[in-house]
């Protein structure tokens, strides 16, 4: 197994987990905040998708498919407190955009050599990962971190634990 294969494999568990956590949630349930001030799942989905797009495009310019118009702007720190269902996409739309972006991430990863993975990231992303490979490797961790938060929302909604 090489570094690209290891990174690609590291997406498997987080993607399985987060998709299971939202699988039985309704559109309204995806807007539930587990505690006041916490982010709801719809905002987090958009944040994760937009973040992955932005970070991968930063280290592999031009590699990512475009996000829908206005998508990133709907999922900024300024919009995290919005509860209006009309301000967010449907679950199906989030899943569709996720699939497009993840395909872009994996296609970009597959084009990189080991020496490409060792290249430094742009200065503004150094705090997230010093190398291109680190930026790719952090994506599944970021998704799993947020998915862990969704278990609390599930419990608040009376949903059973899944794992």
Secondary structure, 3 states (H helix, E strand, C coil): CCHHHHHHHHHHHHHHHHHHHHHCCCCCHHHCCCCCCCCCHHHHHHHHHHHHHHHHHHHCCCCCCCCCCCCHHHHCHHHCCCCCHHHCCCHHHHHHHHHHHHHHHHHHHHCCCHHHHCCECCHHHCCCCCEHHHHHHHHHHHHHHHHHHHHHHHHHCCCCCCC
